Amino acid sequence: MKRFLTVLSIGLFTLMGANVNVWAQSEIDLSKIKLPEGFKISIYAEGITDARSLSSTPDGKTVFVGNRRRKNVYALTDTDGDMVADKAYKWASKTGKDWNMPNGVAYHNGDLYVAEVNRVLRFPDIMNNLDDPKQEVIFEDYPTDAHHGWKFIAFGPDGKLYVPVGAPCNVCESDKEVYASITRMNPDGSNMEIYATGVRNSVGFAWDPKTQKMWFTDNGRDMMGDDIPACELNFAPEKGMNFGFPYWHQGDIPDPDFGDKFPRTNFTEPKYKFEPHSAPLGLRFYQGDMFPAKYKNNIIVAQHGSWNRSLDAGHIGYQLRFVQVEGDKVISSEIFASGWLDQKTNKGWGKPVDILEMPDGSILVSDDVAGVIYRISYEK
């Protein structure tokens, strides 16, 4: 049976149209996705073009979705509680000028935060204003470079909003400390400070629920070959740590141009090395009770997939990975979900971006190529 999503398209925050049908669930063959025994995958929402970062209200009834290549932010609602979205609000810029890569979304204390390349916006009391959100600019002093300029955002246990600033290049030095960093600020945009440096391009971070310490993904540099350097999973328990970019990659490979400037010991090495060019993005610590016990308080990572490996080497990533941690150590790692990469054609029909845990213990996974949000659940 075909099911359609009602889209309320709100351009300039004025209702432009309703009851817009988007493509039906039968368009995507979910049997291609491989999961551990007992897990199943379904469609939570589709027709969500360029679905990127995810956030939600505490009750999980409204899910917010950011865009990178497009210019919209979505609010998806599940009005009947069947774990399938049946209404979508699509917002565009209020000013008449398109939002600039509104990739990052974070719900906090009733407000929605959206990160563009150089700005952070806040939409107060968002759930009472879905039809007509009120936009505030709380910070607008980030660099305007589009290269690695899109941002993942999240609130930490300290109540501060964490915002990364990618390197404006594949690899380069910069005289501005804010490049290749993770910053943080108060919820009103005040007291912005740099939390971590030497971070080439992080598009995902989360805090261990047991230790309240940060873990983040970082995408390794390109054009050093098919098999180096690895992408990284890093542990950042305190402010002021430097993770090596652009001088050292994956902790132990000096950059050909900059690696001789500082010794390796000046920098913090990654706790885990992902496949090179696999582009790990969103990660979440699973805290629910639906999945088997081994997943509790451990990490699930979305590996978006490579773009610049040679045809002979083949693309890599296009999967979800489970990483078990204990304190500051990675204990084990295994592929959790795969199948978005067509091995025969070496092309990805889908690319996982972000992960969001729902109150029932299932997880949502965004896909910016297929334009869908999946739901992964478990039954004994």
C-alpha positions in Angstrom: 0.0 0.0 0.0 1.4 3.4 -1.0 1.7 6.0 1.8 2.4 9.6 1.1 3.8 12.4 3.3 1.9 15.6 3.5 4.4 18.5 3.1 3.6 22.0 4.3 6.0 24.1 2.3 6.7 27.3 4.1 8.7 29.7 1.9 9.7 32.9 3.7 7.6 31.5 6.5 4.4 31.9 4.6 2.4 28.9 3.7 2.9 28.2 0.0 1.2 24.9 -0.4 0.0 21.8 1.3 -0.8 18.1 0.5 2.2 17.8 -1.7 2.7 14.1 -2.6 6.2 12.8 -2.5 7.3 9.5 -3.8 6.1 6.3 -2.1 7.9 3.8 0.0 7.9 1.2 -2.8 10.6 3.1 -4.6 13.3 1.9 -2.2 14.3 -1.7 -1.9 15.1 -2.2 1.8 16.1 -5.8 1.2 19.4 -4.5 0.0 20.3 -3.4 3.6 22.1 -6.0 5.6 21.6 -5.9 9.4 22.4 -8.2 12.3 19.9 -10.9 13.1 16.7 -9.6 14.8 17.1 -6.1 13.4 14.8 -4.6 10.7 14.7 -1.4 8.7 11.8 0.6 7.5 11.0 4.0 6.2 10.3 6.8 8.7 10.0 9.5 6.0 11.0 10.0 2.4 11.0 12.7 -0.2 13.2 14.7 2.2 15.7 16.0 -0.3 19.3 16.1 1.0 18.3 14.8 4.4 21.3 15.6 6.7 21.6 16.3 10.4 18.8 15.1 12.8 17.4 16.4 16.1 14.1 15.9 17.9 11.9 17.0 20.7 12.3 14.8 23.8 9.1 12.9 23.1 10.3 12.1 19.6 7.1 13.2 18.0 8.8 15.9 16.0 12.1 15.4 14.1 14.1 18.2 12.6 16.2 17.7 9.5 18.9 20.0 8.0 20.2 20.4 4.5 23.7 20.9 3.1 23.3 21.2 -0.7 19.8 22.6 -0.5 18.4 25.5 1.5 15.7 24.1 3.7 15.0 22.9 7.2 12.3 20.3 7.8 10.1 19.5 10.8 8.6 16.0 10.5 5.7 14.9 12.8 4.3 11.5 13.5 0.7 12.4 14.4 -0.7 8.9 14.9 2.3 7.4 16.7 3.0 4.6 14.2 6.7 5.6 13.8 6.1 6.9 10.3 6.1 10.6 9.7 2.9 11.8 8.1 3.4 15.6 8.0 6.4 17.7 7.1 7.0 21.4 7.5 9.6 22.7 5.1 11.1 26.1 5.9 13.2 28.4 3.8 14.9 31.7 4.7 12.8 34.4 6.3 14.8 37.3 4.7 14.4 36.4 1.0 18.1 35.4 0.8 18.6 31.6 0.8 20.0 30.0 3.9 23.7 29.0 3.3 24.0 25.3 3.9 21.6 25.0 6.9 23.1 21.6 7.8 23.2 21.7 11.6 20.0 21.4 13.7 19.7 21.1 17.5 16.6 21.2 19.7 17.2 22.6 23.2 14.8 23.8 25.9 12.0 24.4 23.6 14.0 26.2 20.9 15.4 25.0 17.6 18.9 26.0 16.6 20.1 25.9 13.0 23.7 26.4 11.8 24.6 27.9 8.5 28.1 28.3 7.2 28.8 31.5 9.2 25.8 31.9 11.4 23.8 30.2 14.1 20.0 30.9 14.1 17.6 30.3 17.0 13.8 29.7 16.6 12.2 30.3 20.0 9.3 28.1 21.2 9.4 26.2 18.0 6.6 23.7 18.7 4.1 26.5 19.2 5.3 28.2 16.0 5.7 25.4 13.4 3.5 27.4 11.0 5.3 30.7 11.5 8.7 30.3 13.1 10.4 33.4 14.5 14.1 33.6 13.5 16.9 35.1 15.6 20.5 35.3 14.7 22.5 34.5 17.8 26.0 34.3 16.2 27.3 35.4 12.8 31.1 35.7 13.0 32.1 32.3 11.7 34.1 32.2 8.5 32.2 32.3 5.2 34.2 29.7 3.4 32.0 27.0 1.8 34.8 24.4 1.7 34.0 22.3 4.8 31.8 25.2 6.0 28.7 23.1 6.7 28.2 22.4 10.4 26.9 19.7 12.7 25.8 21.1 16.0 24.8 19.7 19.4 24.5 20.7 23.0 26.9 19.2 25.5 26.4 18.1 29.1 27.6 21.6 30.1 24.6 23.2 28.4 26.8 24.8 25.7 26.2 24.6 22.0 29.2 23.0 20.2 29.9 24.1 16.6 32.7 22.9 14.4 34.6 25.0 11.9 36.2 22.9 9.1 39.4 23.6 7.3 38.8 25.9 4.2 40.9 23.5 2.0 41.9 19.9 1.6 45.1 20.6 3.6 46.6 24.0 4.5 47.8 26.1 7.3 45.8 29.1 8.5 46.6 32.1 10.6 43.1 32.0 12.0 42.9 29.7 14.9 39.1 29.1 14.5 39.7 27.1 11.3 40.0 23.3 11.8 38.4 23.5 15.2 35.4 22.7 17.4 34.0 25.7 19.2 31.3 26.2 21.8 29.1 29.0 23.0 26.3 29.8 25.4 22.7 29.1 24.2 22.3 32.9 23.5 25.4 33.0 21.3 27.7 34.6 23.9 31.2 33.6 25.0 32.2 31.7 21.9 35.5 29.9 22.5 37.6 27.2 20.8 37.3 23.8 22.5 39.6 21.7 20.3 42.0 22.4 17.4 43.7 20.3 14.7 40.3 19.0 13.5 40.1 19.0 9.7 36.3 18.4 9.3 34.2 17.0 12.0 30.5 16.5 11.1 29.5 14.6 14.2 30.1 14.4 17.9 28.5 13.0 21.0 29.1 12.6 24.8 29.6 9.3 26.6 26.6 9.0 28.9 28.8 7.3 31.5 31.7 9.8 31.6 30.1 12.9 30.0 33.2 13.1 27.8 33.2 14.0 24.0 33.9 11.7 21.1 34.0 13.0 17.6 34.5 11.9 14.0 37.0 13.6 11.7 37.4 13.2 7.9 41.0 12.6 6.8 42.6 14.6 4.0 42.3 13.6 0.3 44.9 13.1 -2.4 47.5 11.0 -0.5 46.4 7.8 -2.1 43.6 5.3 -1.9 44.6 3.8 1.4 45.8 6.7 3.5 45.1 8.5 5.6 42.4 6.9 7.8 39.5 8.9 8.9 39.3 9.2 12.7 37.3 8.7 15.9 38.7 11.0 18.5 38.3 11.4 22.3 38.3 15.0 23.6 37.7 14.9 27.4 38.8 18.5 28.0 39.3 21.9 26.4 42.6 22.7 24.6 43.5 19.5 22.9 45.1 19.5 19.4 44.4 16.6 17.0 47.2 17.2 14.5 45.7 18.7 11.3 47.4 19.8 9.0 50.7 18.4 10.3 49.9 14.8 11.1 47.2 12.5 9.8 45.6 9.5 11.6 48.1 10.2 14.4 51.1 8.7 12.7 51.4 9.9 9.1 53.2 13.2 8.6 51.8 15.5 6.0 54.1 15.8 2.9 54.1 19.6 3.1 53.6 20.4 6.8 54.6 17.3 8.7 58.2 18.4 9.4 57.1 21.5 11.3 56.1 19.8 14.6 56.8 16.4 16.2 54.1 13.8 16.4 54.1 14.0 20.2 52.7 17.5 20.1 49.3 16.1 19.1 46.6 13.8 20.3 46.2 10.6 18.3 42.8 9.1 17.3 41.3 6.3 19.4 40.1 4.5 16.3 41.0 4.6 12.6 38.1 4.2 10.2 38.7 3.1 6.6 40.4 5.8 4.6 38.0 8.1 2.8 35.0 6.4 4.4 33.7 9.8 5.6 32.4 9.1 9.1 29.8 11.7 10.0 27.1 11.5 12.6 27.6 9.3 15.7 25.4 8.6 18.7 25.8 6.7 21.9 23.0 4.2 22.1 21.1 4.5 25.4 17.9 2.6 24.8 16.7 -0.8 25.9 15.3 -2.1 22.6 18.6 -3.3 21.1 20.6 -6.1 22.7 22.6 -5.2 25.8 26.0 -5.0 24.0 24.8 -1.8 22.2 24.0 0.0 25.4 26.2 3.1 26.0 28.2 2.4 22.9 28.6 4.2 19.6 26.9 3.8 16.2 28.5 5.8 13.4 27.2 6.8 10.0 30.0 6.3 7.4 28.9 8.5 4.4 31.2 6.9 1.9 34.2 7.8 -0.2 34.3 9.9 -3.4 37.9 10.0 -4.4 39.2 6.5 -4.3 40.3 5.1 -7.7 38.0 2.7 -9.6 40.5 -0.1 -9.0 40.4 0.4 -5.3 36.7 0.8 -5.2 34.5 3.0 -3.1 34.3 2.3 0.7 31.9 3.3 3.5 28.2 3.6 2.8 27.4 1.9 6.0 26.8 2.1 9.8 29.5 0.9 12.1 29.2 -0.2 15.8 32.0 0.9 18.0 32.3 -0.4 21.6 34.1 1.9 24.0 35.2 1.7 27.6 36.5 4.9 29.3 38.9 6.4 26.8 39.5 3.2 24.8 37.9 1.5 21.8 37.3 -2.2 22.7 35.9 -3.5 19.4 34.3 -2.4 16.1 32.1 -4.1 13.5 29.8 -3.2 10.6 26.2 -2.8 11.8 24.4 -2.0 8.6 25.5 -2.1 5.0 24.2 -2.4 1.4 23.9 1.2 0.3 26.9 0.6 -2.0 26.2 -1.4 -5.2 29.4 -3.5 -5.4 28.8 -4.4 -9.1 28.6 -0.8 -10.3 30.8 0.7 -7.5 28.1 3.4 -6.9 26.2 4.3 -3.8 22.4 4.5 -4.2 22.2 5.8 -0.6 24.6 7.5 1.8 24.0 7.5 5.6 24.6 10.9 7.3 23.3 11.1 10.8 21.7 9.0 13.6 19.0 9.8 16.1 17.7 7.6 18.9 14.0 7.6 19.4 12.3 7.3 22.8 11.2 3.7 22.1 14.9 2.7 21.5 14.8 2.5 17.7 17.1 4.7 15.7 16.6 7.0 12.7 19.2 7.3 10.0 19.2 10.1 7.4 20.3 9.5 3.8 21.1 12.6 1.7 21.3 10.7 -1.6 18.1 8.7 -1.4 16.3 11.5 0.3 14.9 9.4 3.1 15.1 8.8 6.8 15.2 5.1 7.8 14.0 3.6 11.1 16.0 0.6 12.5 14.4 -1.4 15.2 14.9 -4.8 16.9 12.7 -7.7 17.8 13.8 -10.7 19.8 
